[in-house]
Each structure stands twice: as C-alpha cells, then as structure tokens.
Amino acid sequence: MAVRAATAAADGPRARVTALARGYLDFAERNPAVYDALFQLDGGLAYAQEDTPEPLKDAFAALLESLGEVARDGVDQGMFTEVFWACLHGLATLTRAGRLPPEDTERRVQLLVDRLAVV
C-alpha cells in the first residue's frame, strides 16, 4: 500500500506525515484512473461503513497511524485524520484539474504539515 511504503523510511513523526502527504499526492498524480475510481465515480465505494472494502479500511488505518502521532492532545484522532485526508484530497483534485499550479505542491505540503502536525 502506497501510504505505508511512503512512510516506512521516514525518521520521526513529522517526517512520516510529510512523506505520507507526498506519497498520497504522488499516487493521485501517477494513477489518475485509479484515484478517480476510488474517489470520484458516482455510486462508488462505501467509506467509513460496515461494507467498506478491507483495502480501504487498511488505507485509512495507515493514515491514522501516522497522523495519530501528530494530532494535538485532546483532538479526536479519527476526526483529525479525516480533516488531513480531506486536505490532501482537495490538493490532489484541484491540482489535477489545473486549478492549483503543480509547481507549488511542495510548499502546500509544508504549510499543511506545519499548521496541522504538532509534535
């Protein structure tokens, strides 16, 4: 799975979150048809439900593992993971649609990590 592979070599919580963000956005860019099938198709896959496919549950669990390390004390880790994921999805979708310049992706990743990942 791409998220686990992206974070495996990173040293420390912030580095893992940065690697996670980069890996997520790289996957979206390199696999547009798969990304669209996962997130864009009407009547697509069920999320956060009993019948959510196991690979999707595992993907969210991988996000939760890395992001749980950097969530502020007292913050619901599941909710934090959903918000961080939503930010990554927005960046991926808007960049792919040409609404955000791709040359600024790294700056956006750093801003997201700096503002949300507290260690």
KOLFISE-737128 format. One record per residue (C-alpha): residue number from 1; residue in one letter; x, y, z. Coordinates in pm, whole numbers, plus 50000, padded with zeros to 5 digits. Layout:
<recs>
   num   residu      xx      yy      zz
   NUM        A       X       Y       Z
...
</recs>
This chain:
<recs>
   num   residu      xx      yy      zz
     1        M   50000   50000   50000
     2        A   50134   50338   49897
     3        V   50085   50519   50228
     4        R   50273   50261   50432
     5        A   50553   50246   50174
     6        A   50584   50626   50172
     7        T   50620   50649   50549
     8        A   50836   50341   50611
     9        A   51174   50509   50562
    10        A   51086   50840   50729
    11        D   51255   50921   51058
    12        G   51023   51079   51315
    13        P   50656   51176   51327
    14        R   50676   51499   51122
    15        A   50889   51330   50858
    16        R   50635   51046   50838
    17        V   50347   51290   50793
    18        T   50538   51481   50524
    19        A   50622   51155   50346
    20        L   50258   51047   50377
    21        A   50137   51370   50216
    22        R   50391   51349   49935
    23        G   50312   50982   49877
    24        Y   49938   51046   49865
    25        L   49973   51331   49615
    26        D   50222   51134   49407
    27        F   49983   50838   49392
    28        A   49700   51066   49277
    29        E   49920   51216   49006
    30        R   50068   50888   48881
    31        N   49744   50685   48895
    32        P   49465   50917   48782
    33        A   49226   50642   48671
    34        V   49263   50450   48998
    35        Y   49232   50770   49200
    36        D   48915   50863   49014
    37        A   48772   50514   49065
    38        L   48839   50543   49438
    39        F   48705   50892   49497
    40        Q   48524   51047   49203
    41        L   48287   50797   49047
    42        D   47917   50826   49134
    43        G   47783   50533   49328
    44        G   48139   50432   49404
    45        L   48293   50266   49702
    46        A   48148   50292   50051
    47        Y   48365   50470   50308
    48        A   48350   50452   50687
    49        Q   48080   50187   50676
    50        E   48047   49821   50765
    51        D   48076   49718   50399
    52        T   48381   49932   50322
    53        P   48630   49707   50139
    54        E   48923   49591   50354
    55        P   49191   49763   50140
    56        L   49017   50098   50201
    57        K   48992   50029   50574
    58        D   49363   49945   50574
    59        A   49445   50266   50386
    60        F   49260   50475   50644
    61        A   49428   50281   50926
    62        A   49767   50364   50772
    63        L   49674   50733   50764
    64        L   49553   50713   51123
    65        E   49879   50552   51239
    66        S   50098   50831   51103
    67        L   49863   51117   51176
    68        G   49778   50996   51525
    69        E   50138   51074   51620
    70        V   50096   51443   51540
    71        A   49739   51524   51644
    72        R   49711   51777   51927
    73        D   49628   51640   52269
    74        G   49255   51614   52320
    75        V   49177   51609   51948
    76        D   48980   51314   51817
    77        Q   49240   51127   51610
    78        G   48982   50987   51369
    79        M   48841   51333   51302
    80        F   49192   51478   51266
    81        T   49276   51207   51012
    82        E   48958   51280   50816
    83        V   49041   51653   50800
    84        F   49402   51592   50696
    85        W   49287   51341   50434
    86        A   49028   51590   50306
    87        C   49303   51850   50268
    88        L   49519   51606   50071
    89        H   49223   51506   49855
    90        G   49146   51871   49783
    91        L   49508   51941   49689
    92        A   49519   51635   49463
    93        T   49187   51710   49296
    94        L   49246   52083   49245
    95        T   49599   52030   49114
    96        R   49486   51760   48870
    97        A   49206   51991   48749
    98        G   49459   52268   48678
    99        R   49317   52499   48945
   100        L   49634   52490   49157
   101        P   49977   52522   48995
   102        P   50170   52197   49042
   103        E   50500   52378   49096
   104        D   50373   52495   49437
   105        T   50277   52149   49562
   106        E   50577   52113   49793
   107        R   50506   52450   49956
   108        R   50145   52345   50010
   109        V   50256   52017   50169
   110        Q   50489   52202   50405
   111        L   50217   52451   50500
   112        L   49972   52170   50571
   113        V   50222   51979   50784
   114        D   50342   52293   50964
   115        R   49988   52400   51057
   116        L   49831   52066   51144
   117        A   50110   51833   51254
   118        V   50212   51915   51609
   119        V   50487   51713   51775
</recs>
